[in-house]
Every structure is written in C-alpha cells, then in structure tokens.
Amino acid sequence: MDKRKLDYFKKRLETRQVELRRMVTRTEQDGRTVDEGSAQDIADRAASSYTKEFLFHQSNNDRQLLQMVDGALERLREGEFGECIACGKEINVKRLEAVPWTRHCIECQEKLEQGILEESSR
C-alpha cells in the first residue's frame, strides 16, 4: 500500500480513536450520575438500573472498538496494516475503507464467523 493511502487510513483511525475515547469517558460519567438525586420509588430505581446497564453495555462496546482501532494504529506503526493477521494476505482496500480497523481479510473473517478459525489476540 502506498504512503498516501496509509496516511489517509492513519488520519481516519486517529480521528475515530479520539471520538471513541470521548464517548467512553462521557458514557462512564453519565453512568456515575444516573443515581444522583433519584427518588426511592421502585419504578424509578428500575428505570435507573436499566439506564445504568444500557450505558455500561454501550461503554463496553465503545471500549472494544477502541481496542480494535488502537490495534490497527499499532499495525500501521509496525508496517503490518492491511495484512490479514490470520493468513498474511493483503486485505482488500474497499474493506479497509469500510472498516479500517479490520484485522482479517474477507475469507478469514467468514471462517472466523463460522467457527472454523480461532480468534487471535494480535
């Protein structure tokens, strides 16, 4: 992949990284303030509990995506960006444009989803 394309992906990933960090922080703060000033009514507590659970789930999803973005930036620094971590083949540029933090080529992603391929922590 040429340097111009790598710079393009680096900027996209860094922008997404900043957005995700902001979202994680905001969601964590919102989760802490859900109970502040809440009434003792059982329905209010149930609604508060549901909201906290929803915010926790959202924050967890954002954190996982942030880890994937961080991993993509690390692969970029190591010169491995755009290579499938399972088979080593080059990942299609259109796939990278859609999901720049992807770690697998389409074939390996399909195998992973079918349970044929083991998930790697790389």
C-alpha positions in Angstrom: 0.0 0.0 0.0 1.3 3.4 -0.9 2.3 6.1 1.7 -0.6 8.4 0.7 -3.2 5.7 1.3 -1.5 4.7 4.7 -1.6 8.4 5.8 -5.3 8.5 4.8 -6.1 5.5 7.0 -3.9 6.8 9.8 -5.9 10.0 9.9 -9.2 8.2 9.9 -8.1 5.9 12.6 -6.8 8.7 14.8 -10.0 10.7 14.4 -12.1 7.6 15.3 -9.8 7.0 18.3 -10.4 10.5 19.7 -14.1 10.2 19.2 -14.3 6.8 20.9 -12.2 8.0 23.9 -14.6 10.9 24.3 -17.6 8.7 24.1 -16.2 6.2 26.6 -15.4 9.0 29.1 -18.8 10.6 28.6 -20.7 7.3 29.0 -18.8 6.5 32.1 -19.6 9.9 33.6 -23.3 9.5 32.6 -23.3 6.1 34.3 -22.0 7.6 37.5 -24.6 10.4 37.6 -27.7 8.2 36.8 -28.4 7.6 40.5 -27.8 11.2 41.7 -30.9 12.7 43.1 -33.1 9.7 42.1 -36.2 9.1 44.1 -36.7 6.0 46.2 -39.7 4.8 44.1 -39.2 1.2 42.9 -40.1 2.2 39.3 -37.5 5.0 39.4 -34.9 2.6 40.7 -35.8 0.1 38.0 -35.5 2.7 35.3 -32.2 3.9 36.8 -30.9 0.4 36.9 -31.9 -0.2 33.3 -30.2 3.1 32.2 -27.0 2.2 34.0 -27.0 -1.3 32.4 -27.6 0.3 29.0 -24.8 2.8 29.5 -22.4 0.1 30.7 -23.1 -2.0 27.6 -22.6 1.0 25.3 -19.4 1.8 27.1 -18.2 -1.7 26.8 -18.9 -1.8 23.0 -17.1 1.5 22.6 -14.1 0.2 24.6 -13.9 -2.9 22.4 -14.0 -0.8 19.2 -11.3 1.5 20.7 -9.1 -1.5 21.3 -9.5 -2.5 17.7 -8.7 1.0 16.5 -5.6 1.1 18.8 -4.6 -2.3 17.3 -4.9 -1.0 13.7 -2.8 2.0 14.6 -0.2 -0.3 16.1 -0.2 -2.5 13.0 0.2 0.7 10.9 3.3 1.7 13.0 4.7 -1.8 12.6 4.2 -1.8 8.8 1.6 -4.6 9.0 -1.5 -2.6 8.4 -3.7 -4.0 5.6 -2.4 -7.5 6.1 -4.7 -10.3 7.5 -3.5 -11.4 10.9 -4.6 -15.0 10.2 -3.3 -15.7 6.7 -1.0 -12.7 6.0 -2.7 -11.9 2.7 -3.4 -8.2 1.8 -6.9 -7.0 2.9 -8.9 -5.5 0.1 -8.8 -1.7 0.1 -12.6 -1.4 -0.2 -12.9 -3.5 3.0 -10.4 -1.3 4.8 -12.3 1.8 3.6 -15.5 0.4 5.1 -13.8 -0.9 8.3 -10.3 0.5 8.7 -9.7 -1.4 12.0 -10.4 -4.8 10.5 -7.9 -7.5 11.2 -8.9 -10.1 8.7 -9.4 -10.5 5.0 -12.9 -11.4 4.0 -12.2 -15.1 3.6 -10.7 -15.4 7.1 -13.5 -13.2 8.6 -16.0 -15.6 7.2 -14.1 -18.6 8.6 -14.0 -16.8 12.0 -17.7 -16.2 12.0 -18.3 -19.9 11.1 -16.1 -21.0 13.9 -13.5 -22.6 11.6 -10.8 -20.0 12.5 -9.6 -19.3 16.1 -9.7 -15.6 17.2 -6.2 -14.2 17.6 -5.4 -11.5 20.2 -2.9 -9.8 17.8 
